[in-house]
Amino acid sequence: MAQPGRPADLLDRFLGSLLGMAIGDALGMPVAGLSSDAIAARYGWLDRFLPLLAEDGTIEVPAGTFTEDTELALCLVESTIGQNGYLDVTAAGYRFVRLLEGPGSRFLDEPTKRALASAREHGDFQRGIAGPETATGSAAARAAPIGLLHALCRFNPELFVRDVLRATLITHAELEVVNGALAVAYAVLLLTQGAIPPDVLSDEVARFIDEDAVARRLRTVASLALPADPHEVARYLATLGASARVDEVVATALAAFAAAPDDFLRAVSIAVNAGGATDTRGAITGALAGAALGAGALPPALLDGLEGRPYLEMAARALFHAAQQRAGRFLRLLAR
């Protein structure tokens, strides 16, 4: 496990979080929408990359491919590089639109598609859509880089909340979605800093965010005594809520991590085998576990099979240096 504090170890956590997000996302990609029972019947225990198959059995999406959850997070990363670690929401928004117009749009949920189509017309990337039907977990999944950006700074809650809000408003204005994004970004920040034991993470995050359905569900999962067997944990999480709703996705993702905080593969496998929003939950759990454990804890076989690994590693390193610049550390480190 990477130890926080030294630059090399913090970089390992940045690498772990972005690569871990992509791994969890790609694990969940081919089974998104399937129930926990359906996954078990078709694949057994899913802990390996599989392709998405068309109805005729041909490969529609290759194994190891991540979805829009990671793509949109990378758009946020790219929009901070060259900006001294500060988020350029207009640059991020236009990157989002390019995804809407490309093959990655197949994974976008309807609220995100609608928001980006509207933003493409009016050019304002701070007019996200609202309404109960928009309260999905997609904006929460892409919030991990914001937590990483703030992990090297003296924590300023006002600036942190502002960055998460601006990143979320590119597509979503529903307060519950903002709260879910805050929860994920704050959890990633705490784990990157090594600032909190995993068993109290959900409670601490619930205290930080506004009181709503996300906070209530986080407290519910924090109060549970999860079984030791990962198969049982996955089935149990499925009963707690496996839909794409932001409160269910965020709470079950944190619970999957808490069930196996020292074992990356077990944590993301629990997240995926719970069924439902498997890609989004897998991405969040992977970002959390990767931030906590570092890139050295990621399974080599999954790293080798991950689409875009070289770019993800480059993006994580660039984000780390951008976060150093924002924190004012870069020149001091060069002077040592």
Residue frames as qw, qx, qy, qz and C-alpha x, y, z in Angstrom:
[[0.000, 0.887, 0.462, 0.000, 0.00, 0.00, 0.00],
 [0.345, 0.555, -0.050, 0.755, 1.23, 3.48, -0.79],
 [0.410, -0.553, -0.465, 0.556, 1.97, 5.62, 2.25],
 [0.157, 0.919, 0.268, 0.241, 0.72, 9.22, 2.05],
 [0.406, -0.838, 0.074, 0.356, 3.03, 12.19, 2.44],
 [0.401, -0.399, 0.537, 0.626, 5.98, 11.57, 0.13],
 [0.423, 0.513, -0.241, -0.706, 5.52, 12.71, -3.49],
 [0.243, 0.218, -0.887, -0.326, 6.22, 9.28, -5.01],
 [0.050, 0.245, 0.934, -0.256, 3.62, 7.66, -2.75],
 [0.343, 0.541, 0.323, -0.696, 1.02, 10.33, -3.44],
 [0.363, 0.428, -0.544, -0.623, 1.61, 9.90, -7.17],
 [0.091, 0.010, -0.993, -0.078, 1.01, 6.16, -6.72],
 [0.211, 0.441, 0.726, -0.483, -2.39, 6.98, -5.24],
 [0.387, 0.559, -0.103, -0.726, -3.28, 9.28, -8.12],
 [0.292, 0.286, -0.817, -0.407, -2.32, 6.49, -10.53],
 [0.023, 0.138, 0.970, -0.197, -4.25, 3.97, -8.45],
 [0.329, 0.471, 0.490, -0.655, -7.41, 6.05, -8.37],
 [0.476, 0.526, -0.256, -0.657, -7.65, 6.79, -12.12],
 [0.306, 0.244, -0.887, -0.245, -6.54, 3.31, -13.19],
 [0.102, 0.158, 0.910, -0.370, -8.78, 1.76, -10.53],
 [0.460, 0.450, 0.244, -0.725, -11.76, 3.75, -11.77],
 [0.500, 0.440, -0.520, -0.535, -11.19, 2.52, -15.31],
 [0.162, 0.126, -0.979, 0.015, -10.76, -1.10, -14.19],
 [0.249, 0.285, 0.765, -0.521, -13.96, -1.09, -12.13],
 [0.484, 0.506, -0.019, -0.714, -15.80, 0.61, -14.97],
 [0.435, 0.386, -0.707, -0.403, -14.56, -1.92, -17.56],
 [0.020, 0.005, 0.978, -0.206, -15.39, -4.86, -15.29],
 [0.329, 0.420, 0.631, -0.563, -18.97, -3.64, -14.99],
 [0.259, 0.376, -0.364, -0.812, -19.38, -2.57, -18.62],
 [0.299, 0.029, -0.832, -0.466, -20.65, -5.86, -20.16],
 [0.254, -0.378, -0.882, 0.120, -23.16, -6.60, -17.39],
 [0.108, 0.074, 0.230, -0.964, -24.66, -3.14, -16.80],
 [0.593, -0.034, -0.167, -0.787, -28.39, -3.50, -16.21],
 [0.676, -0.068, -0.727, -0.102, -28.26, -7.18, -15.29],
 [0.680, -0.647, 0.064, -0.338, -29.39, -8.27, -11.85],
 [0.263, -0.605, 0.736, -0.151, -27.02, -9.88, -9.37],
 [0.775, 0.028, 0.611, -0.162, -28.73, -13.23, -9.93],
 [0.760, 0.643, 0.058, -0.079, -28.49, -12.89, -13.72],
 [0.199, 0.800, -0.562, 0.062, -24.76, -12.15, -13.53],
 [0.471, -0.399, 0.767, -0.175, -24.19, -15.17, -11.30],
 [0.827, 0.263, 0.467, -0.169, -26.20, -17.46, -13.57],
 [0.681, 0.731, -0.044, -0.011, -24.46, -16.30, -16.73],
 [0.432, 0.724, -0.442, 0.307, -20.87, -15.73, -15.59],
 [0.751, -0.273, -0.459, 0.389, -20.44, -17.06, -12.09],
 [0.389, -0.791, -0.105, 0.461, -18.34, -14.65, -10.01],
 [0.540, 0.767, 0.104, 0.329, -17.27, -11.85, -12.33],
 [0.476, -0.782, 0.172, 0.363, -13.69, -10.77, -11.60],
 [0.506, -0.106, 0.557, 0.650, -12.27, -10.59, -15.13],
 [0.259, 0.449, -0.192, -0.834, -12.80, -8.46, -18.20],
 [0.477, 0.342, 0.802, 0.110, -15.44, -9.67, -20.62],
 [0.026, 0.075, 0.438, 0.895, -16.68, -8.22, -23.92],
 [0.491, 0.349, 0.364, -0.710, -20.14, -6.83, -24.44],
 [0.247, 0.083, 0.889, 0.375, -21.88, -9.23, -26.79],
 [0.433, 0.086, -0.259, -0.859, -24.55, -8.45, -29.35],
 [0.797, 0.016, 0.315, -0.515, -27.69, -10.57, -29.53],
 [0.886, 0.378, -0.237, -0.130, -26.12, -12.77, -32.21],
 [0.899, -0.347, 0.073, 0.255, -23.11, -13.48, -29.99],
 [0.616, 0.505, -0.047, 0.603, -20.65, -11.27, -31.84],
 [0.472, -0.386, -0.295, 0.735, -18.44, -8.88, -29.89],
 [0.103, 0.902, 0.343, 0.243, -20.00, -5.44, -29.76],
 [0.103, -0.916, 0.305, -0.241, -17.51, -3.84, -27.34],
 [0.678, 0.300, -0.615, 0.269, -14.12, -5.48, -26.61],
 [0.744, -0.533, -0.336, 0.221, -13.18, -6.71, -23.15],
 [0.571, -0.270, -0.128, 0.764, -11.35, -4.14, -21.02],
 [0.110, 0.486, 0.291, 0.817, -13.21, -1.16, -22.49],
 [0.090, -0.377, -0.566, 0.728, -14.33, 1.51, -20.03],
 [0.125, 0.729, 0.645, 0.191, -17.48, 3.60, -20.43],
 [0.089, 0.780, 0.125, 0.606, -18.45, 7.26, -20.29],
 [0.620, -0.773, -0.119, 0.062, -17.92, 7.27, -16.52],
 [0.693, -0.350, 0.195, 0.599, -14.15, 7.16, -17.03],
 [0.434, 0.476, 0.362, 0.674, -14.26, 9.13, -20.29],
 [0.132, -0.892, -0.221, -0.372, -15.97, 12.09, -18.60],
 [0.656, -0.703, 0.040, 0.271, -13.59, 11.94, -15.64],
 [0.667, -0.022, 0.290, 0.686, -10.70, 12.14, -18.10],
 [0.198, 0.741, 0.318, 0.557, -12.33, 15.18, -19.71],
 [0.409, -0.908, -0.066, -0.066, -12.19, 16.89, -16.30],
 [0.748, -0.396, 0.204, 0.492, -8.55, 15.86, -15.87],
 [0.551, 0.342, 0.345, 0.678, -7.64, 17.27, -19.29],
 [0.011, 0.858, 0.268, 0.438, -9.37, 20.56, -18.53],
 [0.531, -0.838, 0.034, 0.119, -7.16, 21.16, -15.45],
 [0.763, -0.121, 0.247, 0.586, -3.83, 20.42, -17.12],
 [0.366, 0.355, 0.236, 0.828, -2.19, 23.66, -18.17],
 [0.271, -0.760, -0.237, -0.542, -4.51, 25.59, -15.84],
 [0.070, 0.445, -0.625, 0.637, -2.30, 25.22, -12.74],
 [0.132, -0.155, -0.931, 0.302, -4.74, 22.70, -11.34],
 [0.326, 0.322, 0.362, -0.812, -7.88, 24.81, -11.75],
 [0.432, 0.377, 0.815, 0.080, -10.92, 23.48, -13.55],
 [0.172, 0.237, -0.325, -0.899, -11.87, 25.06, -16.88],
 [0.520, 0.306, 0.717, -0.349, -15.53, 24.08, -17.16],
 [0.571, 0.660, -0.080, -0.482, -15.93, 25.41, -20.69],
 [0.250, 0.522, -0.790, -0.202, -13.03, 23.32, -21.94],
 [0.260, -0.026, 0.940, -0.220, -14.41, 20.32, -20.06],
 [0.574, 0.454, 0.424, -0.533, -17.88, 20.93, -21.47],
 [0.557, 0.620, -0.354, -0.425, -16.71, 20.94, -25.07],
 [0.084, 0.339, -0.937, -0.025, -14.82, 17.73, -24.41],
 [0.443, 0.195, 0.769, -0.417, -18.06, 16.25, -23.04],
 [0.616, 0.573, 0.071, -0.536, -19.84, 17.29, -26.24],
 [0.347, 0.530, -0.716, -0.293, -17.22, 15.54, -28.38],
 [0.164, -0.070, 0.968, -0.179, -18.00, 12.36, -26.45],
 [0.545, 0.425, 0.472, -0.547, -21.70, 12.89, -27.19],
 [0.583, 0.649, -0.208, -0.444, -20.89, 13.03, -30.88],
 [0.236, 0.502, -0.825, -0.109, -18.61, 9.97, -30.89],
 [0.644, -0.056, -0.744, -0.168, -18.94, 6.21, -30.32],
 [0.200, -0.005, -0.751, 0.630, -18.72, 6.68, -26.55],
 [0.425, -0.131, 0.047, -0.894, -22.23, 8.15, -26.61],
 [0.648, -0.140, -0.692, -0.285, -23.62, 4.61, -26.55],
 [0.490, -0.210, -0.720, 0.445, -22.92, 4.52, -22.80],
 [0.053, -0.138, 0.221, -0.964, -24.32, 7.95, -21.87],
 [0.072, 0.489, 0.819, -0.290, -27.55, 7.95, -19.89],
 [0.167, 0.708, 0.553, 0.406, -30.48, 9.95, -21.22],
 [0.233, -0.932, -0.189, 0.203, -30.26, 12.88, -18.75],
 [0.468, -0.522, 0.335, 0.629, -26.59, 13.40, -19.63],
 [0.385, 0.282, 0.628, 0.614, -27.30, 13.21, -23.36],
 [0.030, 0.853, 0.488, 0.184, -30.12, 15.71, -23.01],
 [0.353, -0.855, -0.018, 0.380, -27.99, 18.11, -20.97],
 [0.469, -0.325, 0.462, 0.679, -25.09, 17.99, -23.41],
 [0.308, 0.502, 0.634, 0.501, -27.33, 18.41, -26.45],
 [0.093, -0.939, -0.332, -0.002, -28.80, 21.52, -24.83],
 [0.435, -0.735, 0.177, 0.490, -25.38, 22.91, -23.84],
 [0.522, 0.061, 0.553, 0.647, -24.12, 22.34, -27.36],
 [0.184, 0.741, 0.515, 0.389, -26.85, 24.70, -28.58],
 [0.180, -0.965, -0.141, -0.130, -26.51, 27.53, -26.06],
 [0.563, 0.531, -0.355, 0.524, -22.80, 27.17, -25.20],
 [0.336, -0.650, 0.382, -0.565, -23.28, 27.58, -21.43],
 [0.668, 0.050, -0.736, 0.095, -21.78, 24.68, -19.50],
 [0.050, 0.023, -0.692, 0.720, -23.13, 25.74, -16.13],
 [0.578, 0.006, 0.032, -0.815, -26.83, 25.21, -16.87],
 [0.079, 0.054, -0.995, -0.022, -27.23, 21.55, -16.03],
 [0.540, -0.320, -0.483, -0.610, -30.67, 20.00, -16.06],
 [0.213, -0.173, 0.719, -0.638, -32.69, 19.23, -12.94],
 [0.772, -0.069, -0.183, -0.604, -35.62, 17.07, -11.92],
 [0.745, -0.338, 0.531, -0.221, -36.04, 13.76, -10.08],
 [0.934, 0.327, 0.143, 0.001, -35.56, 11.78, -13.29],
 [0.481, 0.765, -0.354, 0.241, -32.05, 13.25, -13.70],
 [0.469, -0.714, 0.460, -0.241, -30.76, 11.99, -10.33],
 [0.967, 0.163, -0.168, 0.095, -28.44, 9.30, -11.72],
 [0.726, -0.590, 0.160, 0.316, -24.92, 8.47, -10.60],
 [0.743, 0.489, 0.104, 0.444, -22.99, 9.53, -13.69],
 [0.090, 0.875, -0.175, 0.443, -21.87, 12.91, -12.33],
 [0.682, -0.660, 0.299, -0.103, -20.79, 11.26, -9.08],
 [0.938, 0.030, 0.202, 0.279, -18.63, 8.74, -10.91],
 [0.587, 0.599, 0.008, 0.545, -16.68, 11.46, -12.71],
 [0.273, -0.929, 0.049, -0.244, -16.03, 13.44, -9.50],
 [0.886, -0.313, -0.023, 0.342, -12.97, 11.47, -8.36],
 [0.596, 0.360, -0.015, 0.718, -10.44, 13.79, -10.10],
 [0.170, -0.808, -0.001, -0.564, -11.77, 16.75, -8.10],
 [0.793, -0.609, 0.035, -0.009, -10.95, 14.91, -4.89],
 [0.839, 0.027, 0.052, 0.540, -7.46, 14.18, -6.21],
 [0.301, 0.687, 0.041, 0.660, -6.93, 17.83, -7.18],
 [0.364, -0.790, 0.104, -0.483, -7.62, 18.95, -3.62],
 [0.923, -0.314, -0.185, 0.125, -5.67, 16.15, -1.92],
 [0.685, 0.131, -0.170, 0.697, -2.36, 18.06, -2.01],
 [0.014, -0.611, 0.004, -0.792, -3.73, 21.41, -0.80],
 [0.055, 0.080, 0.659, -0.746, -4.61, 22.70, 2.62],
 [0.011, 0.487, 0.851, 0.198, -8.28, 21.73, 2.63],
 [0.174, 0.128, 0.098, -0.971, -10.62, 24.62, 1.92],
 [0.324, 0.382, 0.851, -0.159, -14.22, 23.33, 2.07],
 [0.357, 0.730, 0.190, -0.551, -15.63, 26.34, 0.22],
 [0.227, 0.602, -0.578, -0.502, -13.28, 25.98, -2.76],
 [0.156, -0.073, 0.981, 0.095, -13.71, 22.22, -2.77],
 [0.381, 0.525, 0.695, -0.310, -17.52, 22.42, -2.87],
 [0.331, 0.742, -0.091, -0.576, -17.30, 25.10, -5.56],
 [0.091, 0.440, -0.788, -0.420, -15.15, 22.89, -7.80],
 [0.215, 0.175, 0.961, -0.022, -17.44, 19.89, -7.38],
 [0.366, 0.655, 0.455, -0.479, -20.49, 22.06, -8.07],
 [0.285, 0.689, -0.335, -0.576, -18.96, 23.51, -11.24],
 [0.004, -0.251, 0.923, 0.292, -17.94, 20.07, -12.50],
 [0.258, 0.343, 0.884, -0.187, -21.43, 18.73, -11.85],
 [0.327, 0.678, 0.272, -0.600, -23.32, 21.68, -13.35],
 [0.039, 0.333, -0.681, -0.650, -21.86, 20.92, -16.77],
 [0.302, -0.146, -0.837, -0.432, -24.71, 18.41, -17.04],
 [0.448, -0.518, -0.728, 0.003, -26.70, 18.22, -13.79],
 [0.091, -0.469, 0.205, -0.854, -28.27, 20.81, -11.50],
 [0.751, -0.471, -0.374, -0.272, -30.28, 18.44, -9.31],
 [0.279, -0.758, 0.454, -0.378, -29.09, 18.96, -5.71],
 [0.910, -0.249, 0.315, -0.098, -29.08, 15.25, -4.97],
 [0.855, 0.428, -0.029, 0.291, -26.68, 14.70, -7.87],
 [0.163, 0.797, -0.354, 0.461, -24.39, 17.47, -6.60],
 [0.625, -0.587, 0.408, -0.313, -24.45, 15.84, -3.17],
 [0.982, 0.033, 0.175, 0.066, -23.53, 12.46, -4.66],
 [0.642, 0.621, -0.176, 0.415, -20.61, 14.01, -6.52],
 [0.191, -0.782, 0.393, -0.444, -19.49, 15.73, -3.32],
 [0.866, -0.371, 0.293, -0.164, -19.61, 12.39, -1.51],
 [0.933, 0.239, 0.053, 0.262, -17.37, 10.64, -4.04],
 [0.407, 0.733, -0.230, 0.494, -14.89, 13.51, -4.38],
 [0.392, -0.734, 0.373, -0.410, -14.59, 13.90, -0.59],
 [0.945, -0.225, 0.234, -0.030, -14.13, 10.17, -0.08],
 [0.816, 0.431, -0.054, 0.381, -11.36, 10.09, -2.70],
 [0.088, 0.812, -0.297, 0.494, -9.68, 13.11, -1.09],
 [0.645, -0.609, 0.356, -0.292, -9.69, 11.50, 2.37],
 [0.973, -0.034, 0.204, 0.100, -8.40, 8.16, 1.10],
 [0.645, 0.628, -0.141, 0.412, -5.66, 9.75, -1.01],
 [0.072, -0.766, 0.387, -0.508, -4.44, 11.60, 2.06],
 [0.569, -0.034, -0.779, 0.264, -4.68, 8.46, 4.19],
 [0.132, -0.351, 0.303, -0.876, -6.72, 10.58, 6.56],
 [0.688, -0.162, 0.225, -0.671, -9.43, 8.14, 7.63],
 [0.307, -0.101, 0.946, -0.027, -9.96, 4.45, 8.42],
 [0.244, -0.083, -0.715, -0.649, -12.18, 2.81, 5.78],
 [0.221, -0.418, -0.876, 0.093, -14.70, 1.58, 8.35],
 [0.041, -0.666, -0.440, 0.600, -15.78, 5.13, 9.23],
 [0.185, -0.027, 0.443, 0.877, -15.57, 6.58, 5.72],
 [0.105, -0.537, -0.695, -0.467, -19.30, 6.48, 4.94],
 [0.339, -0.763, -0.475, 0.277, -20.19, 8.16, 8.24],
 [0.341, -0.471, 0.068, 0.811, -17.61, 10.90, 7.72],
 [0.096, 0.153, 0.568, 0.803, -18.78, 11.56, 4.17],
 [0.199, -0.665, -0.688, -0.212, -22.42, 11.67, 5.30],
 [0.345, -0.714, -0.307, 0.526, -21.49, 14.31, 7.90],
 [0.291, -0.278, 0.269, 0.875, -19.75, 16.45, 5.28],
 [0.015, -0.259, -0.632, -0.730, -22.47, 16.56, 2.63],
 [0.437, -0.162, 0.059, -0.883, -25.97, 18.04, 2.85],
 [0.386, 0.081, 0.845, -0.360, -28.68, 15.99, 4.50],
 [0.645, 0.302, -0.229, -0.664, -30.68, 14.27, 1.77],
 [0.974, 0.068, 0.006, -0.215, -31.27, 10.81, 0.31],
 [0.660, 0.499, -0.491, 0.273, -27.55, 10.32, -0.38],
 [0.056, -0.506, 0.629, -0.588, -26.57, 11.06, 3.22],
 [0.766, -0.211, 0.316, -0.519, -29.38, 8.93, 4.63],
 [0.963, 0.205, -0.157, -0.082, -28.44, 5.93, 2.50],
 [0.443, 0.547, -0.582, 0.408, -24.76, 6.34, 3.39],
 [0.349, -0.430, 0.581, -0.596, -25.69, 6.20, 7.07],
 [0.921, -0.020, 0.093, -0.378, -27.80, 3.12, 6.44],
 [0.873, 0.323, -0.340, 0.134, -24.94, 1.18, 4.85],
 [0.178, 0.583, -0.585, 0.535, -22.49, 2.45, 7.47],
 [0.570, -0.372, 0.456, -0.574, -24.64, 0.94, 10.21],
 [0.946, 0.104, -0.153, -0.266, -24.73, -2.52, 8.62],
 [0.526, -0.484, 0.694, 0.087, -22.66, -5.50, 9.65],
 [0.663, 0.505, -0.396, -0.384, -21.67, -6.83, 6.25],
 [0.978, -0.114, 0.172, 0.001, -21.02, -10.57, 5.87],
 [0.423, -0.607, 0.548, 0.390, -17.44, -11.77, 5.37],
 [0.592, 0.181, 0.702, 0.352, -18.12, -13.71, 2.17],
 [0.011, 0.297, -0.280, -0.913, -17.90, -11.42, -0.90],
 [0.144, -0.269, -0.811, -0.499, -20.66, -13.31, -2.72],
 [0.227, -0.643, -0.700, 0.210, -23.01, -12.66, 0.19],
 [0.147, -0.517, -0.105, 0.837, -21.98, -9.00, 0.35],
 [0.048, 0.049, -0.550, -0.833, -22.79, -8.54, -3.34],
 [0.232, -0.460, -0.810, -0.279, -26.20, -10.16, -2.95],
 [0.261, -0.629, -0.535, 0.501, -26.87, -8.07, 0.14],
 [0.086, -0.370, 0.115, 0.918, -25.96, -4.82, -1.62],
 [0.098, -0.205, -0.723, -0.653, -28.32, -5.79, -4.44],
 [0.258, -0.627, -0.735, 0.015, -31.18, -5.83, -1.95],
 [0.254, -0.580, -0.268, 0.726, -30.20, -2.39, -0.63],
 [0.363, 0.851, 0.128, -0.358, -30.50, -0.76, -4.04],
 [0.612, -0.120, 0.548, 0.558, -28.78, -1.54, -7.33],
 [0.437, 0.811, 0.380, 0.075, -30.45, 1.03, -9.56],
 [0.528, 0.387, 0.064, 0.753, -28.69, 3.92, -11.32],
 [0.261, -0.919, -0.188, -0.229, -30.09, 6.43, -8.80],
 [0.302, 0.677, -0.439, 0.508, -27.29, 8.48, -7.33],
 [0.525, -0.582, 0.421, -0.457, -28.07, 7.70, -3.68],
 [0.976, -0.074, 0.180, -0.095, -28.07, 3.94, -4.32],
 [0.783, 0.504, -0.204, 0.302, -24.97, 3.95, -6.53],
 [0.111, 0.721, -0.451, 0.514, -22.84, 6.06, -4.19],
 [0.638, -0.506, 0.413, -0.408, -23.83, 4.26, -0.99],
 [0.988, 0.013, 0.155, -0.024, -23.36, 0.76, -2.38],
 [0.650, 0.611, -0.290, 0.347, -20.02, 1.74, -3.97],
 [0.110, -0.680, 0.522, -0.503, -18.69, 2.94, -0.62],
 [0.831, -0.303, 0.342, -0.318, -20.07, -0.19, 1.05],
 [0.943, 0.301, -0.096, 0.103, -18.30, -2.43, -1.48],
 [0.382, 0.649, -0.456, 0.473, -15.01, -0.70, -0.69],
 [0.426, -0.572, 0.469, -0.521, -15.62, -0.93, 3.06],
 [0.966, -0.096, 0.117, -0.211, -16.23, -4.68, 2.71],
 [0.910, 0.067, 0.098, 0.398, -12.71, -5.24, 1.31],
 [0.007, 0.990, -0.095, -0.103, -10.58, -2.15, 1.99],
 [0.375, -0.644, 0.607, 0.275, -7.27, -4.02, 1.65],
 [0.499, 0.070, 0.804, 0.315, -8.11, -6.00, -1.50],
 [0.227, 0.372, -0.249, -0.865, -8.74, -4.01, -4.67],
 [0.285, 0.011, -0.817, -0.501, -10.02, -6.90, -6.78],
 [0.132, -0.391, -0.883, 0.223, -12.40, -8.14, -4.11],
 [0.090, 0.499, 0.332, -0.795, -13.84, -4.65, -3.58],
 [0.321, 0.341, -0.357, -0.808, -14.52, -3.94, -7.25],
 [0.247, -0.072, -0.926, -0.275, -15.80, -7.48, -7.82],
 [0.002, -0.455, -0.761, 0.464, -18.33, -7.00, -5.02],
 [0.201, 0.487, 0.054, -0.848, -19.41, -3.72, -6.61],
 [0.329, 0.241, -0.631, -0.660, -19.90, -5.30, -10.03],
 [0.240, -0.130, -0.958, -0.091, -21.53, -8.54, -8.90],
 [0.167, 0.358, 0.597, -0.698, -24.21, -6.59, -7.01],
 [0.285, 0.506, 0.744, 0.332, -25.78, -5.97, -10.44],
 [0.079, 0.903, 0.360, -0.219, -27.71, -3.02, -11.78],
 [0.244, 0.956, -0.157, 0.036, -25.53, 0.05, -12.37],
 [0.920, -0.215, 0.084, 0.315, -22.42, -2.13, -12.47],
 [0.606, 0.458, 0.014, 0.650, -20.18, 0.14, -14.52],
 [0.104, -0.797, 0.068, -0.591, -20.88, 3.27, -12.47],
 [0.760, -0.627, 0.113, -0.132, -20.65, 1.49, -9.12],
 [0.914, 0.001, 0.051, 0.402, -17.52, -0.34, -10.26],
 [0.421, 0.635, -0.050, 0.646, -15.91, 2.93, -11.37],
 [0.341, -0.804, 0.145, -0.465, -16.57, 4.63, -8.02],
 [0.884, -0.446, 0.141, 0.026, -15.40, 1.67, -5.95],
 [0.838, 0.245, 0.026, 0.487, -12.31, 1.33, -8.14],
 [0.193, 0.757, -0.117, 0.614, -11.46, 5.02, -7.69],
 [0.579, -0.728, 0.178, -0.322, -11.82, 4.68, -3.91],
 [0.943, -0.247, 0.153, 0.160, -9.83, 1.47, -3.58],
 [0.715, 0.450, -0.005, 0.535, -7.14, 2.72, -5.95],
 [0.026, -0.823, 0.171, -0.541, -6.77, 5.96, -3.99],
 [0.718, -0.624, 0.222, -0.211, -6.46, 4.02, -0.74],
 [0.920, -0.178, 0.301, 0.176, -4.13, 1.26, -1.91],
 [0.071, -0.709, 0.489, 0.504, -2.16, 2.81, -4.77],
 [0.686, 0.501, -0.367, -0.379, -1.41, 1.51, -8.24],
 [0.124, 0.428, -0.891, 0.086, 0.85, -1.19, -6.84],
 [0.432, 0.042, 0.791, -0.430, -2.20, -2.99, -5.46],
 [0.694, 0.418, -0.039, -0.585, -3.97, -3.26, -8.82],
 [0.853, 0.006, 0.518, 0.061, -4.03, -6.74, -10.40],
 [0.174, -0.459, 0.587, 0.644, -1.41, -6.97, -13.18],
 [0.285, 0.270, 0.860, 0.326, -3.70, -9.09, -15.38],
 [0.164, 0.829, 0.520, -0.125, -6.39, -6.41, -15.32],
 [0.101, -0.791, 0.195, 0.571, -3.90, -3.62, -15.92],
 [0.271, -0.224, 0.745, 0.567, -2.53, -5.48, -18.92],
 [0.195, 0.432, 0.833, 0.286, -6.03, -5.97, -20.36],
 [0.039, 0.760, 0.400, -0.510, -7.24, -2.41, -19.76],
 [0.456, 0.682, 0.348, 0.453, -7.98, -0.29, -22.80],
 [0.091, 0.886, 0.011, 0.455, -6.08, 2.99, -22.84],
 [0.758, -0.533, -0.180, 0.330, -3.77, 2.16, -19.95],
 [0.566, 0.065, 0.012, 0.822, -0.83, 4.29, -21.24],
 [0.031, -0.585, -0.201, -0.785, -3.07, 7.34, -21.61],
 [0.621, -0.707, -0.292, -0.171, -4.62, 6.83, -18.18],
 [0.751, -0.343, -0.139, 0.548, -1.16, 6.68, -16.62],
 [0.354, 0.270, 0.116, 0.888, -0.09, 9.82, -18.47],
 [0.276, -0.686, -0.298, -0.603, -3.29, 11.60, -17.39],
 [0.714, -0.633, -0.280, 0.107, -2.78, 10.61, -13.74],
 [0.646, -0.157, -0.055, 0.745, 0.80, 11.92, -13.77],
 [0.138, 0.425, 0.211, 0.870, -0.28, 15.17, -15.42],
 [0.473, -0.725, -0.338, -0.369, -3.10, 15.58, -12.89],
 [0.741, -0.474, -0.239, 0.410, -0.64, 15.01, -10.05],
 [0.464, 0.025, 0.038, 0.885, 1.66, 17.75, -11.35],
 [0.132, -0.583, -0.316, -0.737, -1.32, 20.07, -11.86],
 [0.632, -0.694, -0.337, -0.077, -2.39, 19.42, -8.27],
 [0.676, -0.274, -0.138, 0.670, 1.18, 20.16, -7.12],
 [0.224, 0.315, 0.166, 0.907, 1.10, 23.46, -8.99],
 [0.383, -0.686, -0.356, -0.506, -2.24, 24.34, -7.43],
 [0.733, -0.614, -0.246, 0.158, -0.88, 23.51, -3.99],
 [0.029, 0.945, -0.302, 0.119, 2.31, 25.52, -4.64],
 [0.813, -0.427, 0.379, 0.113, 4.50, 22.45, -4.15],
 [0.859, 0.467, 0.076, 0.195, 6.06, 22.04, -7.57],
 [0.330, 0.806, -0.315, 0.377, 8.83, 24.63, -7.29],
 [0.502, -0.671, 0.472, -0.273, 9.64, 23.64, -3.70],
 [0.945, -0.051, 0.321, 0.030, 10.07, 20.00, -4.76],
 [0.724, 0.616, -0.064, 0.303, 12.37, 20.99, -7.63],
 [0.023, 0.853, -0.366, 0.373, 14.51, 22.99, -5.22],
 [0.814, -0.497, 0.281, -0.105, 15.19, 20.01, -2.94]]
